[in-house]
Amino acid sequence: MAYAQEPSNCIENYKLNKTYTSIVWYADRMGYSRTIGRFGDFEGTIELNNCEINKSKIDIVIDTNSISSGNSEIDRQLKSVTFFDVENYPEARFQSSNINLIEKDNAQVTGNFTMLGKTREISLKVRFNKKAIDPLMNVMRTGYSIRTNVQRSKWGMDKLLAFVSDDISIVIEAEALKYN
C-alpha cells in the first residue's frame, strides 16, 4: 500500500466511484436464510497518505433511504421506525480514526459509525486490491475489498431481534478515482 515518495507528494485524494462501488449487507432471518440488501446512494472520500498509511482518512456518507433488498415490502419495513427510520435519520456515516497496516495489502481501519443519531466505534478489515492509471479515463484508480460485522442493537435498532439477527455482515467492494 505504501510507496516511497517525497513528503510533498504523500497525500492523494480520491472519491468513491459509485458505478463500481457496492455497499451490501446480510442479515440472518431466523436461521432459514440471509436477507441480502444494498445501499445505492452514498458519497465517499479517501485521503491516501502514501508516506504514512496510518494517517490516511476515509469518510463515507450513506443515504439510508437508498436501502434496497429487492422486495418492496421488506424495503418499506427497513425504512420505517422499526429499523432505519429514514425520515428522521436520512444518513449513516463512517469516519476513520486509525488505520493499522497488518501486512502489505491488508489493514484494520477503526472509526466512528453514526446511525440513528448514535455514534459507535467499529473496525473494518480492508484489503488493498490495486492502484493504477485507469487506461480508459487516464486517471489514477484504486480498489479495496472491505468487510465488517455490526450489532444493530448498539445503535438502538433493537426491534424484531427474534426474527432478524442482531449481527449484520457488511461487504463493500470499492473503487475510487483520484481528483487532485
C-alpha positions as CSV (number, residue, x, y, z in Angstrom):
1,M,0.0,0.0,0.0
2,A,2.8,2.4,0.7
3,Y,5.1,3.8,-1.9
4,A,8.3,5.8,-1.3
5,Q,7.5,9.4,-2.2
6,E,8.7,12.9,-1.4
7,P,6.8,14.3,1.6
8,S,5.0,17.0,-0.5
9,N,3.6,14.2,-2.7
10,C,2.5,11.9,0.1
11,I,-1.2,12.9,0.0
12,E,-3.6,11.8,-2.7
13,N,-7.3,12.5,-2.6
14,Y,-9.9,10.1,-4.0
15,K,-13.7,9.9,-4.4
16,L,-15.6,6.7,-4.4
17,N,-16.8,5.8,-7.9
18,K,-20.5,4.9,-7.5
19,T,-20.6,2.9,-10.7
20,Y,-18.1,0.4,-9.4
21,T,-18.7,0.5,-5.6
22,S,-21.2,-1.7,-3.8
23,I,-22.2,-1.5,-0.2
24,V,-24.0,-4.8,0.6
25,W,-25.4,-6.2,3.9
26,Y,-26.5,-9.6,5.0
27,A,-29.0,-10.3,7.9
28,D,-29.9,-13.8,9.1
29,R,-33.6,-14.4,9.2
30,M,-34.3,-16.9,12.0
31,G,-31.7,-19.3,10.7
32,Y,-33.7,-20.0,7.5
33,S,-31.8,-17.7,5.1
34,R,-29.9,-14.5,4.9
35,T,-31.7,-11.4,3.6
36,I,-29.4,-9.5,1.3
37,G,-29.6,-5.8,0.5
38,R,-27.6,-2.8,-0.6
39,F,-27.4,0.9,-0.3
40,G,-27.5,2.5,-3.7
41,D,-26.7,6.1,-2.9
42,F,-23.6,7.3,-1.0
43,E,-20.6,9.6,-1.2
44,G,-17.1,8.8,0.0
45,T,-13.6,10.2,0.1
46,I,-10.3,8.7,0.8
47,E,-7.3,10.8,1.7
48,L,-4.5,8.4,1.0
49,N,-1.2,9.2,2.7
50,N,1.4,7.1,0.8
51,C,4.2,8.1,3.2
52,E,2.3,7.2,6.4
53,I,-0.6,4.9,5.7
54,N,-1.8,5.1,9.3
55,K,-2.5,8.8,8.7
56,S,-4.8,8.2,5.8
57,K,-8.5,9.1,6.2
58,I,-11.8,7.6,5.0
59,D,-15.2,9.3,5.1
60,I,-18.3,7.7,3.8
61,V,-21.9,9.1,4.0
62,I,-24.8,6.7,3.1
63,D,-28.3,7.8,2.1
64,T,-30.3,5.4,4.3
65,N,-33.4,5.9,2.1
66,S,-31.5,4.2,-0.7
67,I,-31.6,0.8,1.1
68,S,-32.9,-1.9,-1.1
69,S,-33.5,-5.7,-0.6
70,G,-35.1,-6.3,-3.9
71,N,-38.5,-6.6,-2.2
72,S,-40.8,-3.6,-1.8
73,E,-42.4,-4.9,1.4
74,I,-39.1,-5.6,3.1
75,D,-37.8,-2.2,1.9
76,R,-40.8,-0.4,3.4
77,Q,-40.1,-2.1,6.8
78,L,-36.4,-1.3,6.6
79,K,-37.1,2.4,6.0
80,S,-39.7,2.5,8.8
81,V,-39.1,3.5,12.5
82,T,-38.6,-0.3,13.2
83,F,-35.2,-0.2,11.5
84,F,-33.6,2.8,9.8
85,D,-36.3,5.5,10.4
86,V,-35.2,7.2,7.2
87,E,-37.5,10.2,7.8
88,N,-35.7,11.2,11.0
89,Y,-32.2,9.8,10.2
90,P,-31.6,10.2,6.4
91,E,-27.8,9.4,6.7
92,A,-25.4,7.0,8.2
93,R,-21.7,7.9,8.3
94,F,-18.3,6.3,8.8
95,Q,-15.2,8.4,9.6
96,S,-11.9,6.6,10.1
97,S,-9.9,7.4,13.2
98,N,-7.0,4.9,12.8
99,I,-5.5,2.8,10.1
100,N,-3.3,-0.1,11.2
101,L,-1.4,-1.8,8.4
102,I,-1.4,-5.5,9.2
103,E,0.6,-6.6,6.2
104,K,1.5,-5.2,2.8
105,D,-2.1,-5.2,1.4
106,N,-4.3,-5.6,4.5
107,A,-5.3,-3.1,7.1
108,Q,-7.6,-2.8,10.1
109,V,-9.4,0.5,9.9
110,T,-11.1,1.8,13.0
111,G,-13.5,4.6,13.0
112,N,-16.8,6.1,14.1
113,F,-20.0,4.9,12.6
114,T,-23.0,7.1,13.1
115,M,-26.5,5.7,12.6
116,L,-29.9,6.6,14.1
117,G,-28.2,9.5,15.9
118,K,-25.8,7.3,17.8
119,T,-22.1,7.0,17.2
120,R,-20.1,3.8,17.9
121,E,-16.6,2.7,17.1
122,I,-16.3,-0.1,14.5
123,S,-13.4,-1.9,12.9
124,L,-13.2,-2.7,9.2
125,K,-11.0,-5.4,7.6
126,V,-9.6,-3.7,4.4
127,R,-7.8,-5.4,1.6
128,F,-6.0,-3.2,-0.9
129,N,-6.6,-4.6,-4.4
130,K,-4.9,-2.4,-6.9
131,K,-3.7,1.2,-7.7
132,A,-3.0,2.1,-11.3
133,I,-3.8,4.6,-14.0
134,D,-7.2,3.7,-15.5
135,P,-6.4,3.2,-19.2
136,L,-9.8,4.4,-20.3
137,M,-10.0,7.6,-18.2
138,N,-6.3,8.4,-17.8
139,V,-6.8,9.0,-14.1
140,M,-5.4,7.1,-11.0
141,R,-7.9,4.4,-9.8
142,T,-7.6,2.4,-6.6
143,G,-9.7,-0.5,-5.4
144,Y,-10.5,-2.1,-2.0
145,S,-12.4,-5.0,-0.5
146,I,-13.9,-4.2,2.9
147,R,-15.6,-6.5,5.5
148,T,-17.1,-5.9,8.9
149,N,-19.9,-7.1,11.2
150,V,-22.0,-4.8,13.4
151,Q,-24.6,-5.5,16.1
152,R,-27.5,-3.3,15.1
153,S,-28.8,-3.1,18.6
154,K,-25.8,-0.9,19.6
155,W,-27.4,1.9,17.6
156,G,-30.9,1.3,19.0
157,M,-32.1,-0.8,16.1
158,D,-33.3,-3.5,18.6
159,K,-36.8,-4.4,17.3
160,L,-37.6,-7.9,16.0
161,L,-34.4,-9.4,17.2
162,A,-36.1,-12.8,17.4
163,F,-36.7,-12.7,13.7
164,V,-33.8,-10.7,12.2
165,S,-30.3,-11.2,13.6
166,D,-28.6,-8.6,15.7
167,D,-25.3,-9.3,13.8
168,I,-25.3,-7.8,10.4
169,S,-22.5,-8.5,7.9
170,I,-21.4,-5.7,5.7
171,V,-19.3,-6.1,2.5
172,I,-18.0,-3.2,0.4
173,E,-16.3,-3.6,-2.9
174,A,-14.9,-0.1,-3.7
175,E,-13.2,1.7,-6.4
176,A,-12.1,5.3,-6.1
177,L,-10.8,7.9,-8.6
178,K,-8.1,10.4,-7.8
179,Y,-9.2,14.0,-8.0
180,N,-6.2,16.2,-7.1
